Amino acid sequence: MSMRNGASTVGEAVRSVVMQSLRDWEFIVIDNGSSDDSGAIVAGFDDQRIQLVREARTLFLAARLNQAVGLARGEFIARMDADDICFPERLAQQVTRLREDPQLDLLGCGAVVFRNGGELVGEMPVGLHHQEIAARPFVGFPFPHPTWCGRASWFRNNPYNAELGYAEDQDLLLRSFRHSRLGALDNVLLGYRQERLALKKLLPGRTTFMGSVWRNAIATGEALPALAGIATNCAKGAADVATLALGLNRQMQRRRLKPVSPATGEAWRQLQESLTPHGHSNESVG
């Protein structure tokens, strides 16, 4: 995990890892040039399994993830962001599946989107099988980055492009899906925090990915499908601008998601209670 000025959320994020049913893990947290108390909050957990790396400079997320992969000692590597929350069985279920299927390189899972107050918005669409995930590579991969858990060897053989400030996950999938096997668990195991959609992230993300698509097309000779994918992303970007200009942010946010099942809603309620013990604030480490 890389973090920058995440003091308001990183306590819950780290606590959700400490609470994992799988106990044999190391948690590499890179403080990517924070100017707040993020580092102190992580250090306050005083858990030898947590390795805090403090960096004065702020680099792109992709560069910090490559750095974390280089430091990792485990058989598998899992991803999350400093404002995400893992369900208690996340690591156990993903590691079990990866061990059961040695041909699988990278495994995702279901994820719920929630707002700062804990309100659930919906479930992210996630492809479950490689063919589904990679069905339209030049349009995008339904494979949320913070849900990834894969073999450490795969991450080392397929580094992120450290020069990209956006869409580093989609770029990596585009470069690697032909020689990798992807999959996902049909279980919601991650909470993804998203207060609202923002054009300042959506548009650069689409633009960066379109650049990746064209570079990949030049390398593979697949110009026509790549151009079709770029056209689709242009149309989606125009729709994003129009929808948000009309003030329909929350409607657009919900339209991109699936309804939350009652079972997932109840599991989320229990998780929220366990992350905020009586007598402790979100920033305390208890």
Phi and psi in degrees as a GROMACS rama.xvg file:
@    title "Ramachandran Plot"
@    xaxis  label "Phi"
@    yaxis  label "Psi"
@TYPE xy
-107.234  141.718  SER-2
-137.96  149.879  MET-3
-146.234  115.195  ARG-4
52.8609  51.8188  ASN-5
-108.262  30.5139  GLY-6
-59.1549  -30.3806  ALA-7
-77.0701  -15.4279  SER-8
-127.693  -21.8762  THR-9
-67.4598  -25.2696  VAL-10
-60.9078  -46.4748  GLY-11
-66.1935  -39.1887  GLU-12
-60.2084  -49.0454  ALA-13
-67.0265  -41.4871  VAL-14
-60.5649  -34.9199  ARG-15
-66.9884  -24.5053  SER-16
-80.6623  -41.4508  VAL-17
-59.2452  -30.3668  VAL-18
-85.3557  4.0959  MET-19
-61.5841  141.322  GLN-20
-67.6336  -30.6838  SER-21
-78.463  122.711  LEU-22
-99.6911  -16.8903  ARG-23
-92.5032  86.2029  ASP-24
-144.923  163.099  TRP-25
-124.822  144.58  GLU-26
-120.409  107.625  PHE-27
-93.384  116.821  ILE-28
-117.435  118.66  VAL-29
-103.104  117.267  ILE-30
-80.6299  106.203  ASP-31
-90.3077  61.3198  ASN-32
76.6219  36.2209  GLY-33
-67.7965  149.067  SER-34
-114.431  7.34265  SER-35
-111.428  -157.358  ASP-36
-93.7475  18.7979  ASP-37
-53.3797  -50.2799  SER-38
-61.2613  -41.6121  GLY-39
-64.1346  -36.9059  ALA-40
-65.254  -43.9352  ILE-41
-65.9996  -44.4019  VAL-42
-61.9378  -29.2167  ALA-43
-66.4223  -15.1936  GLY-44
-70.8355  -24.199  PHE-45
50.1686  50.0543  ASP-46
-117.605  122.667  ASP-47
-64.4164  -16.2004  GLN-48
-79.9486  -11.0278  ARG-49
-97.6184  121.861  ILE-50
-108.802  108.568  GLN-51
-95.9514  123.383  LEU-52
-113.527  116.165  VAL-53
-96.5013  125.163  ARG-54
-121.238  132.481  GLU-55
-76.0956  -33.7329  ALA-56
-87.0803  148.868  ARG-57
-100.368  121.304  THR-58
-115.406  170.453  LEU-59
-61.6944  151.701  PHE-60
-53.574  -41.8528  LEU-61
-57.3726  -41.3656  ALA-62
-64.8731  -41.736  ALA-63
-68.9936  -33.5939  ARG-64
-67.8443  -39.5985  LEU-65
-61.3294  -38.691  ASN-66
-63.032  -43.9306  GLN-67
-65.1739  -39.9394  ALA-68
-60.1358  -39.7013  VAL-69
-64.6508  -27.7678  GLY-70
-86.9041  -21.4183  LEU-71
-65.8238  140.75  ALA-72
-112.7  -6.56574  ARG-73
-81.1223  170.068  GLY-74
-74.2816  -30.7194  GLU-75
-126.14  156.809  PHE-76
-127.624  129.144  ILE-77
-114.969  151.418  ALA-78
-111.197  150.228  ARG-79
-163.948  164.33  MET-80
-105.213  168.68  ASP-81
-73.4803  -4.55739  ALA-82
-119.982  13.5401  ASP-83
-88.859  166.551  ASP-84
-135.352  127.041  ILE-85
-90.2352  137.612  CYS-86
-71.5595  151.474  PHE-87
-57.713  -28.0269  PRO-88
-95.5067  5.48619  GLU-89
-55.7026  -59.614  ARG-90
-63.6587  -40.8618  LEU-91
-61.0366  -45.236  ALA-92
-70.2882  -39.985  GLN-93
-69.9681  -42.0785  GLN-94
-64.5581  -40.4141  VAL-95
-59.1156  -46.1602  THR-96
-64.7365  -41.3145  ARG-97
-64.5566  -35.3954  LEU-98
-74.0111  -30.8646  ARG-99
-72.5537  -29.0157  GLU-100
-124.741  89.8453  ASP-101
-66.375  -13.7285  PRO-102
-81.9117  -12.845  GLN-103
-82.2864  127.759  LEU-104
-94.4454  -43.1444  ASP-105
-140.392  130.684  LEU-106
-125.981  128.666  LEU-107
-102.501  -165.815  GLY-108
-161.245  173.493  CYS-109
-70.0546  154.802  GLY-110
-145.631  139.953  ALA-111
-99.929  145.136  VAL-112
-96.7792  132.401  VAL-113
-134.578  158.002  PHE-114
-98.6447  173.416  ARG-115
-57.3976  -31.9571  ASN-116
-80.8051  -0.0186774  GLY-117
96.7498  -3.61467  GLY-118
-66.6799  129.15  GLU-119
-79.0432  137.622  LEU-120
-103.608  -39.6347  VAL-121
167.929  -179.527  GLY-122
-103.714  137.496  GLU-123
-69.5194  141.318  MET-124
-71.5983  129.99  PRO-125
-134.684  129.378  VAL-126
-73.9527  138.426  GLY-127
-95.6982  -26.6408  LEU-128
-124.461  158.441  HIS-129
-54.5125  -45.3702  HIS-130
-61.4456  -36.9288  GLN-131
-72.7897  -42.2606  GLU-132
-65.5397  -40.528  ILE-133
-102.301  21.9008  ALA-134
-66.5973  -33.9117  ALA-135
-133.599  69.0237  ARG-136
-60.7467  -30.3686  PRO-137
-84.4962  -4.62774  PHE-138
-100.253  -38.4882  VAL-139
148.747  166.044  GLY-140
-114.495  121.768  PHE-141
-76.8056  77.0217  PRO-142
-153.033  79.2885  PHE-143
-55.6983  127.107  PRO-144
-55.4575  -46.0388  HIS-145
-67.2578  -8.70631  PRO-146
-92.9039  -1.71972  THR-147
-67.879  138.736  TRP-148
-145.122  122.289  CYS-149
-146.941  -179.455  GLY-150
-72.3689  135.947  ARG-151
-57.9991  -36.1475  ALA-152
-62.6492  -35.3084  SER-153
-66.1672  -44.4163  TRP-154
-63.278  -37.3219  PHE-155
-71.607  -33.1699  ARG-156
-82.5944  -13.5933  ASN-157
-132.752  72.13  ASN-158
-70.1547  155.853  PRO-159
-68.7546  154.796  TYR-160
-80.0735  105.064  ASN-161
-67.9989  -9.52492  ALA-162
-88.7018  -5.45391  GLU-163
-93.5161  132.804  LEU-164
-96.4497  -10.0608  GLY-165
-142.907  160.753  TYR-166
53.2743  30.094  ALA-167
-64.2644  -29.4028  GLU-168
-72.5795  -45.648  ASP-169
-65.0095  -37.7205  GLN-170
-61.8601  -43.7784  ASP-171
-64.3154  -42.7303  LEU-172
-63.5526  -39.7177  LEU-173
-62.4926  -37.1889  LEU-174
-79.3633  -18.2548  ARG-175
-119.879  -12.5794  SER-176
-64.7222  -27.0619  PHE-177
-69.6171  -27.6967  ARG-178
-115.238  18.1504  HIS-179
-126.435  165.057  SER-180
-121.98  122.689  ARG-181
-111.482  154.652  LEU-182
-165.493  173.464  GLY-183
-151.444  149.834  ALA-184
-80.6282  141.707  LEU-185
-87.2249  43.5811  ASP-186
-130.724  139.32  ASN-187
-79.7469  115.625  VAL-188
-128.969  6.96873  LEU-189
-145.434  141.748  LEU-190
-104.324  124.625  GLY-191
-109.145  117.211  TYR-192
-80.2525  125.87  ARG-193
-151.277  100.77  GLN-194
-69.2519  -41.8946  GLU-195
-162.016  161.535  ARG-196
-80.6047  145.37  LEU-197
-135.256  126.926  ALA-198
-61.3372  -30.5512  LEU-199
-65.8534  -15.0893  LYS-200
-105.395  -39.8532  LYS-201
-62.6556  -49.4402  LEU-202
-68.6443  -47.22  LEU-203
-61.1267  -33.451  PRO-204
-63.5268  -46.1867  GLY-205
-65.0647  -43.559  ARG-206
-61.6784  -43.9541  THR-207
-63.0557  -42.663  THR-208
-65.4876  -38.599  PHE-209
-62.2768  -35.7799  MET-210
-63.9768  -39.9221  GLY-211
-64.0228  -40.4265  SER-212
-60.0174  -45.1872  VAL-213
-68.7901  -39.8702  TRP-214
-62.0497  -40.5475  ARG-215
-66.8777  -37.2291  ASN-216
-64.1632  -39.85  ALA-217
-63.783  -39.0903  ILE-218
-72.8331  -31.1933  ALA-219
-105.857  -11.8936  THR-220
77.5914  18.5487  GLY-221
-101.891  59.137  GLU-222
-66.3947  -43.4035  ALA-223
-64.7861  -51.191  LEU-224
-63.4502  -30.8181  PRO-225
-66.8793  -42.0936  ALA-226
-63.2429  -37.6938  LEU-227
-64.4204  -39.5766  ALA-228
-66.2776  -39.6724  GLY-229
-64.0932  -41.4298  ILE-230
-62.4333  -40.8961  ALA-231
-62.9061  -42.5242  THR-232
-68.1148  -34.7582  ASN-233
-62.2007  -43.9289  CYS-234
-65.0288  -40.4631  ALA-235
-66.0804  -38.6021  LYS-236
-63.3941  -41.6439  GLY-237
-63.888  -39.3803  ALA-238
-65.4063  -38.1628  ALA-239
-60.4878  -46.547  ASP-240
-61.2932  -46.5337  VAL-241
-64.4872  -43.5255  ALA-242
-65.8913  -44.9598  THR-243
-71.5366  -30.737  LEU-244
-64.4199  -27.1679  ALA-245
-84.5507  2.06936  LEU-246
76.6169  23.9901  GLY-247
-100.875  40.7901  LEU-248
-58.8885  -53.069  ASN-249
-69.3872  -35.0045  ARG-250
-63.8695  -41.4168  GLN-251
-66.6638  -40.0682  MET-252
-60.324  -46.7641  GLN-253
-68.6073  -34.7603  ARG-254
-64.1975  -26.3546  ARG-255
-80.8599  -6.6834  ARG-256
-118.563  164.939  LEU-257
-97.0043  155.594  LYS-258
-62.0694  148.683  PRO-259
-82.31  130.646  VAL-260
-71.5976  153.654  SER-261
-56.9617  -38.8151  PRO-262
-65.1226  -41.5147  ALA-263
-67.0533  -39.9252  THR-264
-59.9662  -41.0105  GLY-265
-69.7107  -39.7309  GLU-266
-63.3193  -36.9104  ALA-267
-66.5971  -41.2646  TRP-268
-61.0416  -44.0957  ARG-269
-65.2512  -38.8214  GLN-270
-64.3738  -42.9758  LEU-271
-60.0601  -41.089  GLN-272
-64.0378  -41.2892  GLU-273
-71.9254  -26.6773  SER-274
-80.5126  -16.6824  LEU-275
-124.53  76.6736  THR-276
-61.4633  151.397  PRO-277
-59.8964  131.27  HIS-278
92.5909  1.30969  GLY-279
-128.781  140.654  HIS-280
-83.5833  172.434  SER-281
-61.5764  -26.4523  ASN-282
-88.806  -10.8908  GLU-283
-75.6014  159.238  SER-284
-110.497  -6.32493  VAL-285
